[in-house]
Amino acid sequence: MRKSQIGVIAMLTAITIVMVGCSRVGEDWKAAQAADTTEAYQDFVRQHPDSEFGVPAQERLKQLAEDRDWQAASKADTLDAYQQFVATHADGKWAQEARVRIENFQLTAGGQAPPPGSAGSATPAAGASAMPAVAAPTIVAPGSAASSASAKPGIKPAAAAKPAATRTAVAKSSGGGHYAQLGAFGSKASAEAAWHKLNGRFASQLKSLQPHYATASSHGKTVVRLQVGLSSAERAHELCTALKKQSQACIPVS
């Protein structure tokens, strides 16, 4: 047999071996995807460490581990379980949901509201809608310039002296700057759904109140805090006391 023929045979044999190997890698990858288990992907990576599918196999292993830990944390449903989950998977797809549940646990425990600007702060972040401030009514002393102006025809009273009805309407719409926080959620839609449920469950306490959705940022993700405005700090404490007796999370904030 000529050397040229031997070379062609050798080349064809090498090509066949490569094709068979590629075919086997592809089949093993499809099998791992079909099983979609930690064990299947680990076996694939062990058998084909240099495969083009190595990176997606490692990424899927990481996701499966996070999903497993999230199921365990959700089943335990404790503050410690969620805190451990966040410590392990700080940037995972379930991390934000875990942080929201941590905040709700802290509310249920009746702890103090976090300081403004912190991740758990009830103060709306920059860009969130701010509550209008209520101006104190102006008292006009008898004999003052404003009083004289109001008594003389053709001269308008000072702009600061607003009618009592207007001041009452402003105070009612703003809630007086005092709020009771009922929970934290990953989206406004979730917060609105929670408000409808709570409003039905605690109709006697909440029927005359309006919800306020305070949006803040925590670790680059949005947290929406469900709050209701009250006329005073005392009213906020009274509401939270009544709700906590019925196992509903509530904390006064201002």
Residue pairs with C-beta under 8 A, 6 or more apart in sequence:
25 48
25 51
25 52
25 53
28 44
28 47
28 48
29 44
29 48
29 51
29 53
29 57
31 40
31 44
32 40
32 41
32 43
32 44
32 57
36 60
36 64
37 64
38 61
38 64
38 65
38 68
41 57
41 60
41 61
41 64
42 61
44 51
44 53
44 57
45 54
45 57
45 58
45 61
48 54
51 57
63 93
66 89
66 92
66 93
66 94
67 94
69 85
69 88
69 89
70 85
70 89
70 92
70 94
70 98
72 81
73 81
73 82
73 84
73 85
73 98
78 105
79 102
79 105
79 106
79 109
82 98
82 99
82 101
82 102
82 105
83 102
85 94
85 95
85 98
86 95
86 98
86 99
86 102
89 95
89 98
90 219
95 219
95 221
96 186
96 218
96 219
96 221
96 223
97 186
99 119
99 218
99 219
99 221
99 223
100 184
100 185
100 186
100 223
103 120
103 184
103 223
104 183
104 184
104 249
106 120
107 181
107 182
107 183
107 184
107 249
107 250
107 251
108 249
110 244
110 251
111 251
112 251
113 120
113 121
113 122
113 181
113 251
113 252
113 253
114 120
114 121
114 122
115 121
116 123
117 123
119 218
119 219
120 218
121 216
122 179
122 181
122 214
122 216
122 225
122 227
122 251
122 253
123 214
123 216
123 253
124 130
124 214
124 215
124 216
125 215
125 216
125 217
127 215
128 214
128 215
128 216
129 215
131 174
131 175
131 177
131 212
131 229
132 170
132 173
132 174
133 174
133 177
134 167
134 170
134 171
134 174
134 176
134 177
135 160
135 167
135 170
137 162
137 164
137 167
138 146
138 158
138 160
138 161
138 162
140 146
140 147
140 150
140 157
140 158
140 161
141 147
146 157
146 158
146 161
149 155
149 156
149 157
149 158
150 157
150 161
171 231
172 231
174 229
175 210
175 212
175 228
175 229
175 230
175 231
176 229
176 230
176 231
176 232
177 254
178 229
178 230
178 231
178 232
178 233
178 235
178 236
178 252
178 254
179 212
179 227
179 228
179 229
179 230
179 236
179 252
179 253
179 254
180 227
180 228
180 230
180 236
180 239
180 240
180 243
180 250
180 251
180 252
180 253
181 214
181 225
181 226
181 227
181 250
181 251
181 252
181 253
182 194
182 195
182 198
182 226
182 227
182 228
182 243
182 248
182 249
182 250
183 191
183 194
183 225
183 226
183 249
184 223
184 224
184 225
184 226
185 191
185 194
185 223
185 224
185 225
185 226
186 221
186 222
186 223
186 224
187 222
187 224
188 213
188 215
188 224
190 224
191 211
191 213
191 224
191 225
191 226
192 211
192 213
194 226
195 211
195 226
198 206
198 226
198 248
199 206
199 207
201 248
202 243
202 246
202 248
205 239
205 242
205 243
206 228
209 228
209 229
209 230
210 228
210 229
211 226
211 227
211 228
212 226
212 227
212 228
212 229
213 224
213 225
213 226
213 227
214 224
214 225
214 227
215 222
215 223
215 224
215 225
216 222
216 223
216 224
216 225
217 223
227 253
228 239
230 236
230 239
233 252
233 254
236 252
236 253
236 254
237 252
239 250
240 250
240 251
240 252
243 249
243 250
244 250
